[in-house]
């Protein structure tokens, strides 16, 4: 089982020019490309818990690696 970072680029609803990146780390048995395809439920759950932020983009990566999908 691999650990994957789902990296979200988020912007504040109150200040759309104020953006930052946050990671959701989880164990998965699929590739980075599969992570990108399966990310929507994770993003939706995070967004539901953080209504003051808007997700503007996302990517998947392995921790401590430069590999991205």
N, C-alpha and C positions, 0 to 999 in steps of 0.2 A: 504494500500500500504506500503510495506517494503522498507527500504533503504538497499542497498547491496553494499559492497565494492568488486570490482574486483581488486585483488592485482596482479600486474604484476612483475615478476622478469626480469629485463632488463640488458643487457650487452652492453657496448659501442662498436660500430663497429670498431673504431680505436684502442681500447684497450680491447679485449675480456675478460680479467681477471678483468676488472673494472665493477662490477655489483651492482645493487641496486634495491630496491623495490619501486614501485609507485602504488597508488590507483586511480581507477576510481570509483567514487561514483555515484550511480543512484537509482532512485525509480523503484521498480519492484513489480509485484504481483505474483511472483513465488518463488519456494524454492531454496536453495543453489545448490542442484543437478541440477535443471533446469537451474540455472545461468551458471554453468560450461558448460552445453550443448549449451547455447545460447550466450556464450561469444565471439565467433569468430568475429562477425561484430564489436564489441566494440574494440577488440584488433587490427583488421585490420585498423579501422579508426585512432586509436592512432598511430599505426606504420606508416601510411601514413603521419601523421602530424609531426613525429619525426624520420626521416630517418637515424639519426646517432645512433639509438639504435636498438637492436635485442631482441625480447621477447623470453626468454628461458623456462619460465614456468609461470603458473598462477593458481590462486585459488579464490574462492568466499567465503566471510564471512560477517556476520552481523557486523555493527559497534559496537565497545566496547564489543564484545563477543568473546569467544574462539571457537565457533562453526565454523567448516570449512567443505567444501565439496571437 
